[in-house]
Amino acid sequence: MLVYTNTLQGFLTDVADNVIDEKVRVRVHEQLQMRVGESEFQSWGNSLSRVGMTLMPAGLPDDAGVSIECQLPMSSKRIDFILSGYDAEGHSQVVIVELKQWSEASVSENDGLVKTWLGGGLHETAHPSYQAWSYAAYLEGFNEAVEQQGIELHPCAFLHNCTDTTALLDDRYSSYTSQAPLFFKADAERLRDFLRMYVRQGDRGELMYTIDHGRIRPSKSLADSLAGMLRHQSEFILLDEQKVAYELAMGAFKRTHADAATQKEVLIVRGGPGTGKSVVAINLLVQALGLGINAAYVTKNAAPRAVYESKLTGVLTKSRYSALFKGSGAFTESESDTFGALIVDEAHRLNEKSGLYSNLGENQILELIRAARTTVFFLDEDQRIHIKDIGSEAEIRAHAIAAGARVTAVDLPSQFRCNGSDGYLAFVDHFLGIRETAHPSLDDIDYEFHIAQSPVELDQWVRDRNHNGTAARLVAGYCWDWQSKKDRHAMDIVFPEFDYARQWNLSEDGGRWIMRAESIDQIGCIHTCQGLECEYIGVIIGPDLLRDPATGICTTHPAARSRNDRSIFGWKSAMKSDPEGTRRHLDAIIRNTYRTLMTRGMKGCAIWFAE
């Protein structure tokens, strides 16, 4: 999405008039519905003014296109500065410039990362050349106009305050700096030469308009890409914090694998829905296996494991690929350091006890840390949807420290689902009463959202978008008994007044429900879709969550949950011993359940309240 666009002459005028920072702030608010912090506002004033001073004598065409804060498709990431036009032969050229205010940086032992001062502390972050290159590669992968119209992308980075070039130009970064050259404080003329090499004729911003209106390719499916990844094909470009989390984990894998006497390591990766936790997790699994490390991907929820295993049929033998994906209760009897690496996705779903009757083991977090030299926990505490879920950062840290492990934590703040809209996630939290946000409505948010007036309308909305057989699915809160599990002809979710009846997902499908074409005729639940995604999701909100149409206030009602649902099993007994604490816990579980369901769709979501 384009935020600020202008010709080069118009941009330079805004810089000269000292209004460029305010104009960008207004456009970010209008286009992205975002309020900008003071530090980001100041950075625009500083960096864009320096860019303007650099380009003013550059001899570039006045009608070259300038785009600032261009949002990447299906992502909340934004490109700082873009110059577009045509070269001497008339070929379409787009130069991507990553701007940094850094004055210094130091080398990191992790690939593609550097250490620099951010937010008052020393942190590892993506090397500017890696960052610029990854944005170009990501744009090429998602936008058909770039490929079909032969638009060439040229990434670079401009560190306009930096004079110490030693660390950033270290040989270990040469693969990135060769693809995205660096320009420092003293390199204004070199930067001008670089831009003049590609932009000799202006386009008045037409190329970026073409890209912005180009068809977005269907987003890559992690499950579909897994087989290729195991054949060492590059399927996903890791952006910014994803790259940081990945490299921190790989560094830990290598250290603990190289020397069995080294300290255990635990990495906590925090991230909300759609921030790419599973993408990073699967990449880690693939690379660990490539290094000869005994590694496994772990989830409590069977659905992601079932989908990933199914996608590997014919790629690896049954015994091999089954061993790669394990349930969280599989480590009750594992000896210490059996695994080199355990990659725990959806760690918020971990339980204390294991087994069908919760009578095995001691504590799943403790057992996972004990079983591996390095354990990586991917965590979103707002997706705890079961009364027995204990996955929290505090508990993970406590067990890691008790095991003598080194603990590191990192955040994945950027959104790669819900059309890359952080605004939609904020709206969902506000809508469900989880927290007050600045997004009480979806005005101007680039995500399809619809409130249906009946289950029939909702069902049709989903079918209209199910263009490839698995693009759209219908799910519901667990407020209806699963009668079809015993009687294949029985209907589970029935609304006679609308002449509408559907069954829950078939028991034999298990976690593979979301990938079967026939599933369009069934309704899934939280247990068959958590950790997975589709392009569009339709959600039936059951009577466990009621919304007052006059005030918009949502209230929760655990008694409306089905007797078949184990996620709040035992709540009535708990209410007797701790009514206030139990009520808070149940309220969070119900709201988190619908938050999770409403964020499964990458492009759109529709809901209907079955009050």
C-alpha positions as CSV (number, residue, x, y, z in Angstrom):
1,M,0.0,0.0,0.0
2,L,1.3,3.4,-0.9
3,V,1.4,6.0,1.9
4,Y,3.2,9.1,0.7
5,T,3.7,9.5,-3.1
6,N,5.1,12.4,-5.0
7,T,7.4,13.4,-7.8
8,L,11.0,14.0,-6.8
9,Q,10.5,17.7,-7.3
10,G,7.4,17.6,-5.1
11,F,9.3,15.7,-2.4
12,L,12.2,18.1,-2.4
13,T,9.8,21.0,-2.1
14,D,8.2,19.3,1.0
15,V,11.7,18.9,2.4
16,A,12.7,22.5,1.7
17,D,9.5,23.7,3.3
18,N,10.2,21.5,6.4
19,V,6.8,19.8,6.2
20,I,7.8,16.3,5.0
21,D,7.6,14.7,8.4
22,E,4.1,16.1,9.0
23,K,2.8,15.1,5.6
24,V,4.0,11.5,6.1
25,R,2.4,11.4,9.5
26,V,-0.9,12.5,8.1
27,R,-0.7,10.0,5.3
28,V,0.2,7.1,7.6
29,H,-2.8,7.9,9.8
30,E,-5.1,8.2,6.7
31,Q,-3.9,5.2,4.9
32,L,-2.8,2.8,7.6
33,Q,-5.0,4.1,10.5
34,M,-1.9,4.3,12.7
35,R,-0.9,6.8,15.3
36,V,2.8,7.5,15.1
37,G,5.0,7.8,18.2
38,E,7.3,10.8,18.7
39,S,10.5,8.8,18.0
40,E,9.3,7.6,14.6
41,F,8.0,11.1,13.7
42,Q,11.4,12.6,14.5
43,S,13.2,9.9,12.5
44,W,11.2,10.9,9.4
45,G,12.3,14.5,9.9
46,N,15.9,13.6,10.3
47,S,16.3,10.9,7.7
48,L,14.1,12.3,5.0
49,S,15.7,15.7,5.3
50,R,19.1,14.1,4.8
51,V,17.8,12.2,1.8
52,G,16.5,15.5,0.4
53,M,19.8,17.2,0.9
54,T,21.6,14.3,-0.8
55,L,19.2,14.2,-3.8
56,M,18.9,17.9,-4.4
57,P,22.1,18.2,-6.5
58,A,21.9,14.7,-7.9
59,G,20.9,15.5,-11.5
60,L,18.0,13.1,-11.3
61,P,14.8,13.7,-13.3
62,D,12.3,16.0,-11.5
63,D,9.4,13.8,-12.4
64,A,11.0,10.6,-11.0
65,G,8.6,8.9,-8.6
66,V,9.1,9.0,-4.8
67,S,7.2,6.7,-2.4
68,I,7.7,6.8,1.4
69,E,6.6,4.2,3.9
70,C,5.3,1.8,1.2
71,Q,3.6,-1.2,3.0
72,L,4.5,-4.6,1.7
73,P,1.6,-6.9,0.6
74,M,0.2,-9.3,3.3
75,S,2.6,-7.6,5.8
76,S,2.7,-4.7,8.2
77,K,6.3,-4.0,7.1
78,R,7.0,-0.7,5.3
79,I,9.8,0.3,2.9
80,D,11.4,3.6,4.0
81,F,12.0,5.3,0.7
82,I,11.6,4.3,-3.0
83,L,12.7,6.1,-6.1
84,S,11.2,5.0,-9.4
85,G,11.7,5.7,-13.1
86,Y,13.3,4.4,-16.3
87,D,17.0,3.8,-17.2
88,A,18.6,5.0,-20.4
89,E,17.2,2.1,-22.4
90,G,13.6,2.7,-21.1
91,H,13.5,-0.3,-18.7
92,S,11.4,0.1,-15.6
93,Q,13.5,0.6,-12.4
94,V,12.6,0.8,-8.7
95,V,15.3,1.6,-6.1
96,I,14.5,0.6,-2.6
97,V,16.4,2.6,0.1
98,E,16.5,1.4,3.7
99,L,17.2,4.4,5.9
100,K,19.1,4.1,9.2
101,Q,20.0,6.8,11.8
102,W,22.6,4.6,13.4
103,S,26.0,6.1,14.1
104,E,27.7,2.8,14.8
105,A,27.2,-1.0,14.9
106,S,29.2,-4.1,15.7
107,V,29.5,-7.6,14.2
108,S,27.2,-10.3,15.4
109,E,28.0,-14.0,15.3
110,N,24.6,-14.7,13.7
111,D,24.2,-14.6,10.0
112,G,22.7,-11.4,8.6
113,L,22.5,-9.7,12.0
114,V,24.4,-6.8,13.6
115,K,24.4,-5.3,17.1
116,T,23.4,-1.7,17.6
117,W,21.7,0.6,20.1
118,L,18.0,0.5,19.8
119,G,15.4,1.7,22.3
120,G,18.1,2.5,24.9
121,G,19.8,-0.8,24.8
122,L,22.2,-2.9,22.7
123,H,20.2,-5.3,20.5
124,E,20.7,-7.7,17.6
125,T,18.8,-6.7,14.5
126,A,18.9,-7.4,10.8
127,H,21.8,-6.0,8.8
128,P,20.6,-3.0,6.7
129,S,21.6,-4.7,3.5
130,Y,19.8,-7.9,4.5
131,Q,16.7,-5.9,5.4
132,A,16.7,-4.0,2.0
133,W,17.4,-7.2,0.1
134,S,14.7,-9.1,1.9
135,Y,12.1,-6.4,1.2
136,A,12.9,-6.6,-2.5
137,A,12.8,-10.4,-2.6
138,Y,9.5,-10.4,-0.7
139,L,7.9,-7.9,-3.1
140,E,9.1,-10.0,-6.0
141,G,7.5,-13.0,-4.5
142,F,4.1,-11.5,-3.8
143,N,3.4,-9.0,-6.6
144,E,2.7,-10.3,-10.1
145,A,3.2,-6.8,-11.7
146,V,6.9,-6.9,-10.8
147,E,7.5,-10.0,-12.7
148,Q,5.0,-9.7,-15.6
149,Q,5.9,-6.1,-16.4
150,G,9.7,-6.6,-16.0
151,I,10.1,-4.1,-13.2
152,E,13.6,-4.3,-11.8
153,L,14.1,-3.8,-8.1
154,H,17.4,-2.5,-6.7
155,P,17.8,-2.5,-2.9
156,C,20.3,-0.4,-0.9
157,A,20.7,1.1,2.5
158,F,21.7,4.7,3.5
159,L,23.2,5.2,7.0
160,H,23.4,8.9,6.9
161,N,24.9,9.4,10.4
162,C,27.4,6.5,10.3
163,T,31.1,7.1,9.8
164,D,32.5,3.8,11.3
165,T,32.0,1.4,8.4
166,T,34.2,-1.5,9.6
167,A,31.6,-3.7,11.2
168,L,28.9,-3.3,8.6
169,L,31.3,-4.0,5.8
170,D,32.7,-7.1,7.4
171,D,33.3,-9.9,5.0
172,R,30.7,-12.1,6.7
173,Y,28.0,-9.8,5.3
174,S,29.4,-9.7,1.8
175,S,26.6,-11.9,0.3
176,Y,24.1,-9.2,1.4
177,T,26.1,-6.1,0.8
178,S,26.9,-7.3,-2.8
179,Q,23.1,-7.4,-3.5
180,A,22.2,-4.3,-1.5
181,P,25.1,-1.9,-1.3
182,L,25.6,0.3,1.8
183,F,26.1,4.1,1.7
184,F,27.4,6.0,4.7
185,K,27.6,9.6,5.9
186,A,30.5,10.4,3.5
187,D,29.0,8.5,0.6
188,A,26.5,11.1,-0.7
189,E,28.0,11.2,-4.2
190,R,28.3,7.4,-4.4
191,L,24.5,7.1,-3.5
192,R,23.7,9.7,-6.2
193,D,25.8,7.7,-8.8
194,F,23.9,4.5,-7.8
195,L,20.5,6.2,-8.2
196,R,21.5,7.9,-11.5
197,M,22.6,4.5,-12.9
198,Y,19.0,3.2,-12.7
199,V,16.8,6.3,-12.9
200,R,17.5,8.5,-15.9
201,Q,13.9,9.3,-16.9
202,G,11.0,10.0,-14.7
203,D,7.8,8.0,-14.4
204,R,5.7,10.4,-12.2
205,G,5.2,7.5,-9.8
206,E,3.4,5.3,-12.4
207,L,5.6,2.3,-11.6
208,M,4.8,2.2,-7.9
209,Y,1.1,2.8,-8.8
210,T,1.3,-0.3,-11.1
211,I,2.9,-2.3,-8.3
212,D,0.4,-1.1,-5.7
213,H,-2.5,-2.1,-8.0
214,G,-0.8,-5.3,-9.2
215,R,-2.4,-8.7,-8.4
216,I,-1.2,-10.1,-5.1
217,R,-0.2,-13.7,-5.7
218,P,-1.9,-16.3,-3.5
219,S,0.1,-16.3,-0.3
220,K,2.5,-19.2,0.2
221,S,1.1,-22.0,2.3
222,L,3.5,-23.2,4.9
223,A,2.2,-26.7,4.7
224,D,2.4,-26.8,0.9
225,S,6.0,-25.4,1.0
226,L,7.3,-27.9,3.6
227,A,8.3,-30.6,1.2
228,G,10.3,-28.1,-0.9
229,M,12.0,-26.7,2.2
230,L,13.1,-30.2,3.2
231,R,14.7,-30.5,-0.3
232,H,16.6,-27.3,0.5
233,Q,14.5,-25.0,-1.7
234,S,14.2,-21.5,-0.5
235,E,10.4,-21.0,0.2
236,F,10.1,-18.1,2.6
237,I,12.0,-14.8,3.0
238,L,12.4,-14.1,6.7
239,L,11.9,-10.4,7.4
240,D,13.4,-8.3,10.2
241,E,12.3,-9.8,13.6
242,Q,11.7,-13.2,12.0
243,K,15.3,-13.2,10.8
244,V,16.5,-12.2,14.3
245,A,14.5,-14.9,16.0
246,Y,15.7,-17.5,13.5
247,E,19.4,-16.6,13.8
248,L,19.3,-16.4,17.6
249,A,17.8,-19.9,17.6
250,M,20.3,-21.3,15.1
251,G,23.1,-19.8,17.1
252,A,21.9,-21.6,20.2
253,F,21.5,-24.9,18.2
254,K,25.1,-24.7,16.9
255,R,26.6,-23.8,20.3
256,T,24.9,-26.6,22.2
257,H,25.4,-29.1,19.4
258,A,29.1,-28.4,19.1
259,D,29.9,-29.1,22.8
260,A,27.8,-31.3,25.0
261,A,29.3,-29.6,28.1
262,T,27.9,-26.2,27.2
263,Q,25.0,-24.7,29.1
264,K,21.5,-25.6,27.9
265,E,19.6,-22.8,26.1
266,V,16.0,-21.8,26.0
267,L,14.6,-19.2,23.5
268,I,11.2,-17.6,24.0
269,V,9.7,-16.2,20.8
270,R,6.7,-13.9,21.6
271,G,4.2,-13.1,18.8
272,G,0.5,-12.7,18.1
273,P,-1.6,-14.3,15.4
274,G,0.0,-14.2,12.0
275,T,3.4,-12.9,13.0
276,G,5.1,-15.8,11.4
277,K,5.8,-18.0,14.4
278,S,5.2,-21.3,12.5
279,V,7.1,-20.1,9.5
280,V,10.2,-19.5,11.7
281,A,9.6,-22.7,13.5
282,I,9.5,-24.9,10.4
283,N,12.5,-23.1,9.0
284,L,14.4,-23.9,12.2
285,L,13.4,-27.6,12.0
286,V,14.6,-27.9,8.4
287,Q,17.9,-26.2,9.0
288,A,18.6,-28.1,12.3
289,L,18.1,-31.4,10.4
290,G,20.4,-30.1,7.7
291,L,23.1,-29.6,10.3
292,G,22.7,-33.2,11.5
293,I,21.0,-32.1,14.8
294,N,18.4,-34.5,16.2
295,A,15.4,-32.1,16.1
296,A,11.6,-32.2,16.3
297,Y,8.7,-29.9,15.9
298,V,6.3,-30.1,18.9
299,T,2.7,-28.9,19.4
300,K,0.0,-29.9,21.8
301,N,-2.6,-29.4,19.1
302,A,-2.6,-32.3,16.6
303,A,-4.0,-30.3,13.7
304,P,-0.7,-28.6,12.5
305,R,1.2,-31.9,12.9
306,A,-1.3,-33.8,10.9
307,V,-1.3,-31.2,8.1
308,Y,2.5,-31.0,7.9
309,E,2.9,-34.8,8.0
310,S,0.3,-35.3,5.2
311,K,2.1,-32.8,3.0
312,L,5.2,-34.8,3.3
313,T,3.7,-38.1,1.9
314,G,6.0,-39.4,-0.8
315,V,8.9,-37.1,0.2
316,L,10.2,-39.0,3.2
317,T,9.5,-42.4,4.5
318,K,6.7,-42.8,7.0
319,S,9.1,-43.6,9.9
320,R,11.2,-40.5,9.2
321,Y,8.6,-37.8,8.8
322,S,6.4,-39.1,11.7
323,A,9.4,-38.7,14.0
324,L,9.8,-35.1,13.1
325,F,6.4,-34.0,14.5
326,K,5.5,-34.8,18.1
327,G,2.9,-34.0,20.6
328,S,3.8,-32.1,23.7
329,G,3.0,-35.1,25.9
330,A,5.6,-37.4,24.2
331,F,8.5,-36.5,26.5
332,T,7.3,-37.8,29.9
333,E,10.0,-40.5,29.9
334,S,12.6,-38.9,27.7
335,E,16.1,-38.8,29.1
336,S,18.0,-35.6,29.5
337,D,19.4,-34.1,26.3
338,T,17.9,-36.8,24.1
339,F,17.3,-34.1,21.4
340,G,19.6,-31.5,20.1
341,A,16.7,-29.1,19.5
342,L,13.0,-29.1,20.2
343,I,10.9,-26.4,18.5
344,V,7.7,-25.9,20.4
345,D,5.0,-24.1,18.4
346,E,1.8,-22.9,20.1
347,A,3.7,-23.2,23.5
348,H,0.8,-21.4,25.2
349,R,-1.2,-24.6,24.8
350,L,1.2,-26.7,26.9
351,N,-0.3,-28.5,30.0
352,E,1.0,-29.7,33.3
353,K,0.2,-33.3,32.9
354,S,0.1,-35.5,29.8
355,G,-2.0,-38.4,28.6
356,L,-5.6,-38.9,27.9
357,Y,-6.5,-38.8,31.5
358,S,-3.9,-36.2,32.5
359,N,-2.2,-38.7,34.7
360,L,1.3,-38.9,33.0
361,G,4.4,-37.0,33.6
362,E,5.3,-34.1,35.8
363,N,5.1,-30.9,33.8
364,Q,5.3,-30.5,30.0
365,I,7.5,-27.4,30.1
366,L,9.9,-29.0,32.4
367,E,10.0,-32.2,30.3
368,L,10.7,-30.4,27.1
369,I,13.5,-28.4,28.5
370,R,15.0,-31.5,30.1
371,A,14.8,-33.5,26.9
372,A,16.7,-31.1,24.7
373,R,20.0,-29.2,24.6
374,T,18.1,-26.2,23.1
375,T,14.4,-25.6,23.4
376,V,12.6,-22.9,21.4
377,F,9.1,-21.9,22.7
378,F,6.8,-19.9,20.3
379,L,4.3,-18.2,22.5
380,D,1.1,-16.1,22.4
381,E,-0.4,-16.0,25.9
382,D,-3.6,-14.5,24.4
383,Q,-4.3,-17.7,22.6
384,R,-4.6,-19.9,25.7
385,I,-8.1,-21.4,25.1
386,H,-8.2,-24.4,27.6
387,I,-8.6,-24.4,31.3
388,K,-5.5,-26.6,31.6
389,D,-3.2,-24.4,29.4
390,I,-0.2,-23.3,31.5
391,G,2.1,-22.0,28.7
392,S,3.3,-18.6,30.0
393,E,6.6,-16.8,29.8
394,A,6.9,-16.7,33.5
395,E,6.5,-20.5,33.9
396,I,8.9,-21.2,31.0
397,R,11.5,-18.9,32.5
398,A,11.1,-20.5,36.0
399,H,11.7,-24.1,34.6
400,A,14.6,-22.9,32.4
401,I,16.4,-21.2,35.3
402,A,15.8,-24.3,37.5
403,A,17.4,-26.4,34.7
404,G,20.4,-24.1,34.6
405,A,19.6,-23.0,31.0
406,R,20.5,-19.7,29.4
407,V,17.3,-17.8,28.6
408,T,16.8,-15.4,25.7
409,A,13.5,-13.8,24.6
410,V,12.6,-12.0,21.3
411,D,9.5,-10.5,19.9
412,L,7.7,-11.0,16.5
413,P,5.6,-7.8,16.4
414,S,4.8,-7.6,12.7
415,Q,1.7,-9.0,11.2
416,F,1.8,-11.4,8.2
417,R,-1.8,-12.6,8.3
418,C,-5.1,-10.6,8.1
419,N,-3.7,-8.9,5.0
420,G,-0.9,-7.6,7.1
421,S,-3.2,-5.4,9.1
422,D,-2.3,-4.8,12.7
423,G,-5.4,-2.6,12.7
424,Y,-7.6,-5.6,12.2
425,L,-6.1,-7.4,15.2
426,A,-6.6,-4.3,17.3
427,F,-10.2,-4.1,16.1
428,V,-10.8,-7.8,17.1
429,D,-9.5,-7.2,20.6
430,H,-11.7,-4.1,20.9
431,F,-14.7,-5.9,19.4
432,L,-14.4,-8.8,21.7
433,G,-13.8,-6.7,24.8
434,I,-10.3,-8.1,25.4
435,R,-8.8,-4.6,25.6
436,E,-9.6,-1.1,24.5
437,T,-7.8,-0.1,21.4
438,A,-7.7,2.9,18.9
439,H,-9.6,0.7,16.4
440,P,-13.2,0.4,17.5
441,S,-14.2,0.2,13.8
442,L,-12.8,-1.1,10.6
443,D,-13.0,2.1,8.7
444,D,-10.2,2.3,6.1
445,I,-8.6,-1.0,7.3
446,D,-7.5,-3.1,4.3
447,Y,-9.2,-6.4,5.4
448,E,-12.5,-7.8,4.3
449,F,-14.8,-8.1,7.3
450,H,-18.5,-8.8,7.3
451,I,-21.2,-9.4,9.9
452,A,-23.8,-11.8,8.4
453,Q,-27.5,-11.7,9.3
454,S,-28.0,-15.5,9.2
455,P,-26.0,-18.8,9.1
456,V,-27.2,-19.2,5.5
457,E,-25.7,-15.8,4.5
458,L,-22.4,-16.7,6.4
459,D,-22.2,-20.1,4.7
460,Q,-22.7,-18.5,1.2
461,W,-20.0,-15.9,2.0
462,V,-17.6,-18.7,2.7
463,R,-18.5,-20.7,-0.4
464,D,-18.2,-17.7,-2.7
465,R,-14.6,-17.4,-1.6
466,N,-13.6,-21.0,-1.7
467,H,-12.2,-20.7,-5.2
468,N,-9.5,-23.4,-5.0
469,G,-11.2,-25.9,-2.7
470,T,-9.3,-25.0,0.5
471,A,-9.4,-21.2,0.4
472,A,-12.3,-20.7,2.8
473,R,-13.7,-22.5,5.8
474,L,-16.5,-22.2,8.3
475,V,-15.8,-22.6,12.1
476,A,-17.7,-22.2,15.2
477,G,-17.4,-21.9,19.0
478,Y,-17.8,-25.2,20.7
479,C,-21.4,-24.7,21.9
480,W,-23.1,-27.7,20.2
481,D,-22.7,-31.4,21.0
482,W,-20.8,-33.6,18.6
483,Q,-23.6,-36.1,17.9
484,S,-22.4,-37.1,14.5
485,K,-19.3,-38.6,16.0
486,K,-21.5,-41.6,17.0
487,D,-24.3,-41.2,14.5
488,R,-23.0,-40.3,11.0
489,H,-26.4,-39.1,9.9
490,A,-27.0,-36.8,12.8
491,M,-26.7,-33.0,12.4
492,D,-24.8,-31.2,15.1
493,I,-25.3,-27.4,14.5
494,V,-28.9,-26.9,13.7
495,F,-30.9,-23.6,13.2
496,P,-34.4,-24.7,12.2
497,E,-35.7,-21.1,11.8
498,F,-33.1,-20.7,9.0
499,D,-33.5,-24.3,7.6
500,Y,-29.8,-24.7,8.2
501,A,-28.0,-27.8,9.6
502,R,-24.4,-28.9,9.5
503,Q,-22.1,-31.4,11.0
504,W,-18.9,-30.8,12.9
505,N,-15.7,-31.9,11.1
506,L,-15.5,-35.7,10.5
507,S,-13.6,-37.6,13.2
508,E,-11.6,-39.5,10.7
509,D,-10.3,-36.2,9.2
510,G,-8.8,-35.2,12.5
511,G,-6.4,-32.3,12.1
512,R,-6.5,-32.7,8.3
513,W,-10.0,-31.2,8.2
514,I,-8.8,-27.7,7.0
515,M,-7.0,-29.1,3.9
516,R,-9.8,-31.5,2.6
517,A,-11.9,-30.1,-0.2
518,E,-15.0,-31.8,1.3
519,S,-14.6,-29.8,4.5
520,I,-16.5,-26.9,2.9
521,D,-19.7,-28.8,3.9
522,Q,-18.7,-29.2,7.6
523,I,-17.9,-26.8,10.5
524,G,-14.5,-26.9,12.2
525,C,-13.8,-25.9,15.8
526,I,-10.9,-24.3,17.7
527,H,-9.2,-27.7,18.1
528,T,-9.0,-28.4,14.3
529,C,-7.8,-24.9,13.2
530,Q,-5.6,-23.4,15.9
531,G,-2.1,-22.9,14.5
532,L,-3.4,-23.1,10.9
533,E,-4.8,-20.6,8.4
534,C,-6.8,-20.2,5.2
535,E,-7.5,-17.3,3.0
536,Y,-11.0,-16.6,4.4
537,I,-12.7,-17.7,7.6
538,G,-16.4,-17.6,8.6
539,V,-17.1,-17.8,12.3
540,I,-20.3,-18.8,14.0
541,I,-20.2,-17.1,17.4
542,G,-22.2,-19.3,19.8
543,P,-24.2,-18.3,22.9
544,D,-21.1,-18.5,25.1
545,L,-20.4,-15.0,23.8
546,L,-23.3,-12.5,23.7
547,R,-23.0,-9.0,22.3
548,D,-25.4,-6.2,23.3
549,P,-26.3,-4.6,19.9
550,A,-27.0,-1.2,21.6
551,T,-23.7,-0.9,23.6
552,G,-21.5,-3.4,21.7
553,I,-20.4,-4.9,25.0
554,C,-19.7,-8.7,24.9
555,T,-20.4,-10.9,27.8
556,T,-19.3,-14.5,28.3
557,H,-21.4,-17.5,29.4
558,P,-19.5,-20.7,30.0
559,A,-22.7,-22.7,30.7
560,A,-23.5,-22.4,27.0
561,R,-20.5,-24.4,26.0
562,S,-21.1,-28.0,24.8
563,R,-20.8,-30.8,27.3
564,N,-18.4,-32.4,24.8
565,D,-15.9,-29.5,25.0
566,R,-13.1,-30.4,27.4
567,S,-11.5,-26.9,27.2
568,I,-13.4,-25.8,30.3
569,F,-14.1,-29.2,31.9
570,G,-14.4,-29.0,35.7
571,W,-15.3,-25.3,35.7
572,K,-18.3,-25.7,38.0
573,S,-16.2,-27.4,40.7
574,A,-13.5,-24.7,40.3
575,M,-16.2,-22.0,40.8
576,K,-17.0,-23.3,44.2
577,S,-13.4,-23.0,45.5
578,D,-12.4,-19.8,43.7
579,P,-15.4,-18.2,42.0
580,E,-13.7,-14.8,41.2
581,G,-10.5,-16.3,39.8
582,T,-12.3,-19.0,37.9
583,R,-14.7,-16.5,36.4
584,R,-11.8,-14.4,35.1
585,H,-10.1,-17.5,33.7
586,L,-13.3,-18.6,31.9
587,D,-13.9,-15.1,30.5
588,A,-10.4,-15.0,29.0
589,I,-10.7,-18.5,27.6
590,I,-14.0,-17.7,25.7
591,R,-12.8,-14.4,24.4
592,N,-9.4,-15.8,23.4
593,T,-11.2,-18.7,21.6
594,Y,-13.0,-16.3,19.3
595,R,-10.0,-14.1,18.9
596,T,-8.1,-17.1,17.6
597,L,-11.0,-18.2,15.3
598,M,-11.4,-14.6,13.9
599,T,-7.7,-14.4,13.0
600,R,-7.4,-17.6,11.0
601,G,-8.2,-15.8,7.7
602,M,-5.4,-14.1,5.8
603,K,-7.7,-12.0,3.6
604,G,-11.1,-11.8,5.3
605,C,-13.4,-12.9,8.0
606,A,-17.2,-13.0,8.4
607,I,-19.1,-13.7,11.6
608,W,-22.6,-14.4,12.7
609,F,-23.9,-14.4,16.3
610,A,-26.1,-17.4,17.1
611,E,-27.7,-15.9,20.2
